[in-house]
Amino acid sequence: MPGFEVLGQEEKQEVLEVFETGVLFRYEFGDQRRGVYKVRQFEEAFAQYTGAAHALAVSSGTAALKVALAALGVSPGDEVIVPGFTFVATWEAVLDLGAVPVMAEIDRTLNLDPAEVKAKMTPKTKAVIPVHMLGSMARIDQIIAAAGAVPVLEDTAQACGGTYQGRALGTFGRLGTFSFDSVKTITTGEGGMVITNDQNLWTRASEYHDHGHDHAPVGRGNEGRNFFGFNYRMMELQGALGLAQLRKLPMILEKQRANKKRLKDHLAGLPGIAFRELPDPDGDTATFLAFFLPDPEKAKAFNQILNENKAGAVYFYNNTWHYYRCWEHLHEKKSPFRTGWPFHYLDGRVLDYPPEALPRTAEILSRLLVWPINVKMSEDDFTRFRTAVDQAAKVL
């Protein structure tokens, strides 16, 4: 699955070029860096790869979400629709701006159900964040249609390199965000990216991510400032890693797809096994293999045998980082702030997130098992998985 599997000489060479300049900061120091601008080059290469007009590298995928939301002008009290199956960063970024995450059900794509967008929309809705979970696309065209004039922000942290009908995920909404952390398809250790076709949104995001600095055309400090910002900059070492990793992305996807097919083919003939719905199978990154059992009891029994044979799957129904029911800090309004903000507003409003709020998502995840797909898998690995599946099939 992650790009760390293929770290090698290419990454070392890119990083050495940074060390040779002695400049780790992405801006300024023009005389010292001798034309080496790795973050800028990574942005240009990523924009070209995705077909986006603009790309902005930032310090993490979480930062990318917050920067993108700020660029859209999402404000305290605004509502943002998010799915109940995602990494916590999606709704954390919304809360951290003082806005209100509105939790919505998923469908059998394991992504935001388009019908939920219309159902959860109110006059306060200022953004919709579909998340392309586990390497594959949401029904993005339907979600954008349902959102209407409300901007869609694609969280593409887990689906870098994915496409829908030949077009890169992250380019359908007003903005798209990506993560390059240690277990993502390509990695810079930490890091993220915001992409958009809107020049104004790029400008706002670029200024917000660097304390309000004006970066037009490629400089820094050409102000006056339009507004304050914060520090979400990517450093040159991360940009160097990103350049090398991005060049390897087609190879990574090719190997993941081949490995996933071998495992999926072995599962496909078993009674009661069904696979997640893929709106466009050709655009799947094959980062994960997700499959359903007939009921929760069989899912747990099947996975117990997989675990006993060292081929255990992720049971996301019990996962504390990705599933709404298990976010106890959200349900219990646990805040680091004295006032209880952002769960407790100064005007007396209190946000409420009962654990049982998403029954359809609970039903889907209770039957779901997921294998991460590695780039490097040996014949012994495939034999181990096949043997485990054959043993587990006895419970079906």
WORA-V288150 format. One record per residue. N is the residue number from 0. PSI is psi as a letter, one per 30 degrees, with the letter a starting at -180 (none if undefined). NEAR is the number of other C-alpha atoms within 8 Angstrom. Layout:
N/PSI/NEAR + N/PSI/NEAR
This chain:
0/d/13 + 1/l/12 + 2/f/14 + 3/f/9 + 4/f/8 + 5/g/5 + 6/k/9 + 7/a/6 + 8/e/6 + 9/e/8 + 10/e/13 + 11/e/8 + 12/e/8 + 13/e/12 + 14/e/11 + 15/e/8 + 16/e/9 + 17/e/15 + 18/e/9 + 19/f/6 + 20/f/10 + 21/g/8 + 22/j/11 + 23/f/9 + 24/k/7 + 25/f/13 + 26/l/6 + 27/a/7 + 28/h/7 + 29/e/7 + 30/e/5 + 31/e/8 + 32/f/11 + 33/h/7 + 34/g/5 + 35/j/8 + 36/i/9 + 37/e/13 + 38/e/14 + 39/e/9 + 40/e/10 + 41/e/13 + 42/e/13 + 43/e/10 + 44/e/9 + 45/e/10 + 46/e/13 + 47/e/9 + 48/e/7 + 49/f/12 + 50/g/8 + 51/l/12 + 52/e/10 + 53/k/13 + 54/k/14 + 55/j/11 + 56/k/13 + 57/a/15 + 58/f/13 + 59/l/14 + 60/e/16 + 61/e/11 + 62/e/12 + 63/e/16 + 64/e/13 + 65/e/12 + 66/e/12 + 67/e/14 + 68/e/11 + 69/e/12 + 70/e/12 + 71/f/7 + 72/g/6 + 73/k/12 + 74/l/9 + 75/k/8 + 76/f/8 + 77/l/12 + 78/k/12 + 79/k/14 + 80/k/15 + 81/l/15 + 82/l/14 + 83/g/12 + 84/j/12 + 85/l/11 + 86/l/8 + 87/f/8 + 88/e/7 + 89/e/13 + 90/f/9 + 91/e/8 + 92/e/12 + 93/e/14 + 94/e/11 + 95/f/9 + 96/g/11 + 97/g/12 + 98/l/15 + 99/j/12 + 100/k/11 + 101/j/9 + 102/k/9 + 103/l/14 + 104/l/13 + 105/l/14 + 106/a/11 + 107/f/8 + 108/f/12 + 109/g/11 + 110/l/16 + 111/k/15 + 112/k/12 + 113/e/10 + 114/f/7 + 115/f/10 + 116/e/14 + 117/e/9 + 118/e/6 + 119/f/9 + 120/k/9 + 121/l/5 + 122/f/4 + 123/f/8 + 124/k/12 + 125/f/10 + 126/l/12 + 127/k/14 + 128/j/13 + 129/k/15 + 130/k/15 + 131/i/15 + 132/k/14 + 133/h/8 + 134/f/14 + 135/l/13 + 136/k/20 + 137/l/13 + 138/i/12 + 139/e/9 + 140/e/7 + 141/e/8 + 142/e/12 + 143/e/10 + 144/e/7 + 145/e/10 + 146/f/12 + 147/b/7 + 148/f/4 + 149/k/9 + 150/k/11 + 151/k/13 + 152/j/15 + 153/j/16 + 154/j/14 + 155/g/15 + 156/e/13 + 157/g/12 + 158/h/16 + 159/k/12 + 160/f/11 + 161/l/13 + 162/l/13 + 163/j/12 + 164/h/6 + 165/g/6 + 166/k/8 + 167/k/12 + 168/k/16 + 169/f/13 + 170/g/16 + 171/e/11 + 172/a/11 + 173/e/11 + 174/l/15 + 175/k/17 + 176/l/18 + 177/l/14 + 178/k/16 + 179/h/17 + 180/a/14 + 181/f/11 + 182/g/11 + 183/l/13 + 184/e/14 + 185/k/15 + 186/k/17 + 187/g/13 + 188/d/8 + 189/l/12 + 190/l/16 + 191/l/17 + 192/k/15 + 193/k/16 + 194/l/16 + 195/l/15 + 196/g/10 + 197/j/9 + 198/e/8 + 199/e/6 + 200/e/10 + 201/e/14 + 202/e/9 + 203/e/9 + 204/e/13 + 205/e/12 + 206/e/13 + 207/e/16 + 208/f/14 + 209/h/12 + 210/g/10 + 211/g/13 + 212/k/13 + 213/k/13 + 214/g/12 + 215/k/7 + 216/e/4 + 217/g/5 + 218/a/10 + 219/k/10 + 220/g/7 + 221/g/9 + 222/l/6 + 223/l/5 + 224/k/8 + 225/f/5 + 226/l/6 + 227/l/8 + 228/a/10 + 229/a/9 + 230/j/7 + 231/h/10 + 232/k/10 + 233/k/12 + 234/l/11 + 235/e/14 + 236/e/10 + 237/e/13 + 238/e/15 + 239/e/15 + 240/e/13 + 241/e/12 + 242/e/14 + 243/e/11 + 244/e/14 + 245/e/9 + 246/f/7 + 247/f/8 + 248/e/11 + 249/e/8 + 250/e/7 + 251/e/11 + 252/e/12 + 253/e/8 + 254/e/10 + 255/e/15 + 256/e/11 + 257/e/8 + 258/e/12 + 259/e/13 + 260/e/8 + 261/e/8 + 262/e/11 + 263/e/9 + 264/e/8 + 265/e/8 + 266/f/9 + 267/f/8 + 268/f/7 + 269/k/7 + 270/k/5 + 271/f/7 + 272/k/12 + 273/l/8 + 274/l/7 + 275/l/10 + 276/k/7 + 277/j/9 + 278/f/9 + 279/j/10 + 280/e/6 + 281/f/6 + 282/g/12 + 283/k/12 + 284/f/13 + 285/g/12 + 286/f/16 + 287/l/12 + 288/j/11 + 289/k/10 + 290/l/11 + 291/k/12 + 292/l/13 + 293/e/9 + 294/l/8 + 295/e/9 + 296/e/6 + 297/e/12 + 298/e/15 + 299/e/8 + 300/e/10 + 301/e/12 + 302/e/12 + 303/e/9 + 304/e/12 + 305/e/15 + 306/e/10 + 307/f/8 + 308/g/10 + 309/h/8 + 310/h/10 + 311/k/12 + 312/l/11 + 313/k/7 + 314/j/11 + 315/f/12 + 316/f/10 + 317/g/7 + 318/k/9 + 319/f/7 + 320/f/9 + 321/f/11 + 322/k/15 + 323/e/9 + 324/f/10 + 325/g/11 + 326/i/10 + 327/f/7 + 328/f/7 + 329/e/8 + 330/e/11 + 331/g/6 + 332/h/10 + 333/j/8 + 334/k/9 + 335/f/5 + 336/k/6 + 337/e/6 + 338/f/5 + 339/g/12 + 340/k/10 + 341/g/10 + 342/e/10 + 343/j/11 + 344/l/10 + 345/f/5 + 346/g/4 + 347/f/6 + 348/k/7 + 349/k/7 + 350/k/8 + 351/k/7 + 352/i/7 + 353/k/6 + 354/f/9 + 355/g/6 + 356/f/6 + 357/i/13 + 358/e/8 + 359/e/9 + 360/e/12 + 361/e/10 + 362/e/8 + 363/e/10 + 364/f/10 + 365/f/12 + 366/g/13 + 367/k/14 + 368/k/14 + 369/k/12 + 370/k/10 + 371/k/9 + 372/k/12 + 373/l/10 + 374/e/11 + 375/j/6 + 376/k/8 + 377/l/6 + 378/e/6 + 379/e/6 + 380/e/8 + 381/e/10 + 382/e/8 + 383/e/11 + 384/e/10 + 385/e/10 + 386/e/9 + 387/e/13 + 388/e/10 + 389/e/8 + 390/e/9 + 391/f/13 + 392/f/9 + 393/f/6 + 394/f/7 + 395/none/8
